[in-house]
Amino acid sequence: MATWSNLNLQNSNSPLMEQIIFFHDHALTILIMITVLVSYLMMNLFFYKFINRFLLEGQMIELIWTIIPAVTLIFIALPSLRLLYLLDEMNNPLITVKSIGHQWYWSYEYSDFKNIEFDSYMTPSNEMNPYYFRLLDVENRIVLPMKNQIRMLITATDVIHSWTIPSLGIKEDANPGRLNQTSFFKNRPGIFFGQCSEICGANHSFMPIVIESVNIKNFINWINNYS
């Protein structure tokens, strides 16, 4: 998860987030190169004391500064399109979980199992253990197996919410009366934090999301104990 001193993106916990970070670095490198080049040319123009009599009509230089930006855009667009199709890709999900946004908490239903439904409220500060994260931990975490494709069905009952886990590269709107779908794949065990990313009312900041990623054996034990 992000900390106070972390100005970069969160460390990736899924292949999709890895690709998003790679694309971010790729695009940022190109932007830095353009910024440095334009700044250098502007500084030269400011301090250049001679006048170029061909400056008002230079077809060659106009052709060059039209082609170079077009090629640059191609180098940005192709990885962007690839990433866009990866976002919608879904390969045989192992389980399906339905997430329902409320003012101001989340409820979850494990569609593949009977009688596994629970509400997930933020843990109050006066009930927190010393190792909990304030405003991020919840009373009931989502327990999911790692290294398996998971499908999430996301909706809301009242206003628009947004189900977001930054380290997994997930941000999906929860709209009342509509069922949105997304999927993700977790690389490792751990606890991944998220929050509602849509301003949904007075207590918008107090409806966090917590995923507990475990191995398949521990997940089966959790299912059996819950049932």
C-alpha positions as CSV (number, residue, x, y, z in Angstrom):
1,M,0.0,0.0,0.0
2,A,1.0,3.6,-0.3
3,T,2.7,5.5,2.6
4,W,3.0,9.2,3.3
5,S,6.5,9.4,1.7
6,N,5.5,7.4,-1.4
7,L,4.9,9.8,-4.4
8,N,5.0,7.0,-7.0
9,L,2.4,4.4,-7.9
10,Q,1.8,1.6,-5.5
11,N,3.8,-1.6,-6.0
12,S,1.9,-3.9,-8.4
13,N,0.3,-7.1,-7.1
14,S,-1.2,-8.2,-10.4
15,P,0.1,-8.6,-14.0
16,L,-2.4,-5.9,-15.1
17,M,-1.0,-3.3,-12.7
18,E,2.6,-4.2,-13.9
19,Q,1.6,-3.4,-17.4
20,I,-0.1,-0.1,-16.3
21,I,3.1,0.9,-14.5
22,F,5.2,0.0,-17.6
23,F,3.0,2.2,-19.8
24,H,3.2,5.0,-17.3
25,D,7.0,4.9,-17.3
26,H,7.0,4.6,-21.1
27,A,4.8,7.7,-21.6
28,L,6.5,9.7,-19.0
29,T,9.9,9.1,-20.6
30,I,8.6,10.4,-23.9
31,L,7.1,13.4,-22.3
32,I,10.4,14.2,-20.5
33,M,12.3,14.0,-23.7
34,I,9.8,16.4,-25.4
35,T,9.9,18.8,-22.5
36,V,13.7,18.9,-22.5
37,L,13.9,19.4,-26.3
38,V,11.3,22.2,-26.4
39,S,12.9,23.9,-23.4
40,Y,16.3,23.8,-25.1
41,L,14.9,25.3,-28.3
42,M,13.0,28.0,-26.4
43,M,16.2,29.0,-24.5
44,N,18.1,29.2,-27.7
45,L,15.5,31.5,-29.3
46,F,15.6,33.8,-26.3
47,F,19.4,34.3,-26.4
48,Y,19.9,34.1,-30.1
49,K,20.8,37.6,-31.4
50,F,20.7,36.9,-35.1
51,I,17.6,36.9,-37.4
52,N,16.9,34.1,-39.7
53,R,15.4,35.6,-42.9
54,F,13.9,32.2,-43.9
55,L,12.0,31.8,-40.6
56,L,8.7,32.9,-42.0
57,E,8.7,30.2,-44.7
58,G,10.4,26.9,-44.1
59,Q,8.5,24.0,-45.6
60,M,11.1,21.5,-44.6
61,I,11.1,22.3,-41.0
62,E,7.3,22.4,-41.0
63,L,7.2,19.0,-42.5
64,I,9.7,17.7,-39.9
65,W,7.8,19.1,-36.9
66,T,4.5,17.6,-38.3
67,I,5.9,14.1,-38.9
68,I,7.9,13.7,-35.6
69,P,4.8,14.4,-33.3
70,A,2.8,11.9,-35.4
71,V,5.4,9.2,-35.0
72,T,5.6,10.0,-31.2
73,L,1.8,9.6,-30.9
74,I,2.1,6.2,-32.6
75,F,4.7,5.1,-30.0
76,I,2.3,6.1,-27.2
77,A,-1.0,4.9,-28.9
78,L,0.1,1.3,-29.6
79,P,1.0,0.3,-26.0
80,S,-2.1,2.2,-24.9
81,L,-4.4,0.2,-27.1
82,R,-2.8,-3.1,-26.1
83,L,-3.4,-2.2,-22.4
84,L,-7.0,-1.2,-23.1
85,Y,-7.7,-4.7,-24.5
86,L,-5.9,-6.3,-21.6
87,L,-8.2,-4.5,-19.2
88,D,-11.3,-6.3,-20.7
89,E,-9.7,-9.7,-21.0
90,M,-11.2,-12.4,-18.8
91,N,-10.0,-16.0,-18.9
92,N,-12.1,-18.7,-17.2
93,P,-12.6,-17.1,-13.7
94,L,-12.4,-19.5,-10.8
95,I,-15.0,-17.8,-8.7
96,T,-17.4,-14.9,-8.9
97,V,-18.0,-12.3,-6.2
98,K,-20.7,-9.7,-6.2
99,S,-19.9,-6.3,-4.6
100,I,-22.8,-4.0,-3.7
101,G,-22.1,-0.4,-2.7
102,H,-24.2,1.3,0.0
103,Q,-24.0,4.6,1.9
104,W,-21.5,4.0,3.4
105,Y,-20.3,0.4,3.3
106,W,-19.8,-2.5,1.0
107,S,-21.6,-5.8,1.0
108,Y,-20.4,-9.0,-0.7
109,E,-22.0,-12.2,-2.1
110,Y,-20.0,-15.2,-3.1
111,S,-22.2,-16.3,-6.0
112,D,-20.6,-19.8,-6.4
113,F,-21.3,-20.8,-2.7
114,K,-24.5,-20.9,-0.7
115,N,-25.1,-18.6,2.2
116,I,-21.9,-16.6,2.0
117,E,-23.0,-13.0,2.2
118,F,-21.7,-10.3,4.6
119,D,-21.4,-6.6,5.0
120,S,-18.0,-4.9,5.2
121,Y,-18.0,-1.8,7.5
122,M,-14.9,0.2,8.3
123,T,-13.4,-0.7,11.7
124,P,-14.1,2.1,14.2
125,S,-11.0,3.7,15.7
126,N,-11.9,2.7,19.3
127,E,-12.1,-1.0,18.2
128,M,-8.9,-1.3,16.3
129,N,-6.0,-3.5,17.2
130,P,-2.6,-1.7,17.3
131,Y,-1.5,-3.3,14.0
132,Y,-4.6,-2.2,12.1
133,F,-4.6,0.7,9.6
134,R,-6.8,3.6,10.6
135,L,-9.6,4.4,8.1
136,L,-8.5,1.4,5.9
137,D,-9.3,-1.8,7.8
138,V,-12.7,-3.4,7.8
139,E,-14.6,-5.7,10.0
140,N,-15.1,-8.4,7.3
141,R,-12.4,-8.8,4.7
142,I,-12.9,-10.3,1.2
143,V,-10.9,-13.6,1.3
144,L,-9.8,-14.8,-2.2
145,P,-7.4,-17.3,-3.5
146,M,-4.2,-16.1,-5.1
147,K,-2.9,-17.0,-8.6
148,N,-6.5,-17.5,-9.9
149,Q,-8.7,-15.4,-12.1
150,I,-11.4,-13.7,-10.0
151,R,-14.5,-12.1,-11.5
152,M,-16.2,-9.2,-9.7
153,L,-19.8,-8.1,-10.4
154,I,-20.2,-4.5,-9.1
155,T,-23.4,-2.5,-8.4
156,A,-24.9,-0.1,-5.9
157,T,-28.2,0.4,-4.2
158,D,-28.4,4.1,-3.7
159,V,-25.8,6.4,-5.4
160,I,-22.8,5.9,-7.6
161,H,-19.8,4.4,-5.9
162,S,-16.5,3.2,-7.3
163,W,-14.8,-0.1,-6.3
164,T,-11.1,0.5,-6.4
165,I,-7.9,-1.4,-5.5
166,P,-4.9,0.6,-6.7
167,S,-2.3,-2.2,-6.3
168,L,-4.4,-4.5,-8.5
169,G,-5.1,-1.9,-11.2
170,I,-8.9,-2.0,-10.6
171,K,-11.3,0.9,-10.6
172,E,-14.9,0.0,-11.6
173,D,-17.9,2.2,-11.0
174,A,-20.9,0.8,-9.0
175,N,-24.0,2.3,-10.6
176,P,-27.5,1.7,-9.1
177,G,-29.6,-0.5,-11.4
178,R,-26.6,-1.6,-13.4
179,L,-24.2,-4.5,-13.1
180,N,-20.6,-3.8,-14.1
181,Q,-18.0,-6.6,-14.5
182,T,-14.2,-6.7,-14.0
183,S,-11.6,-9.4,-13.3
184,F,-8.2,-9.6,-11.7
185,F,-5.4,-12.0,-10.9
186,K,-3.3,-11.7,-7.7
187,N,0.4,-12.6,-7.9
188,R,1.1,-13.2,-4.2
189,P,-0.5,-13.6,-0.8
190,G,-1.1,-10.4,1.3
191,I,-3.7,-7.8,2.3
192,F,-4.6,-5.3,-0.4
193,F,-6.4,-2.0,0.5
194,G,-8.7,0.2,-1.5
195,Q,-11.3,2.9,-1.0
196,C,-14.4,4.1,-2.8
197,S,-13.2,6.5,-5.5
198,E,-16.4,8.3,-6.2
199,I,-17.7,11.1,-4.0
200,C,-20.8,9.4,-2.8
201,G,-21.9,11.5,0.2
202,A,-20.9,12.7,3.7
203,N,-19.1,9.5,4.8
204,H,-17.5,8.8,1.4
205,S,-14.0,8.6,3.0
206,F,-15.2,5.9,5.4
207,M,-16.0,2.9,3.1
208,P,-12.7,1.1,2.5
209,I,-12.1,-2.2,0.7
210,V,-9.8,-4.9,1.9
211,I,-8.9,-8.1,0.0
212,E,-7.1,-10.9,1.9
213,S,-5.2,-13.0,-0.7
214,V,-4.5,-16.5,0.6
215,N,-3.5,-19.9,-1.0
216,I,-6.2,-22.1,-2.3
217,K,-6.1,-24.5,0.8
218,N,-6.6,-21.7,3.2
219,F,-9.4,-20.3,1.0
220,I,-11.2,-23.7,1.1
221,N,-10.9,-23.8,4.9
222,W,-12.3,-20.3,5.1
223,I,-15.3,-21.4,2.9
224,N,-15.9,-24.5,5.1
225,N,-15.7,-22.5,8.3
226,Y,-18.0,-19.8,7.0
227,S,-20.6,-22.3,5.8
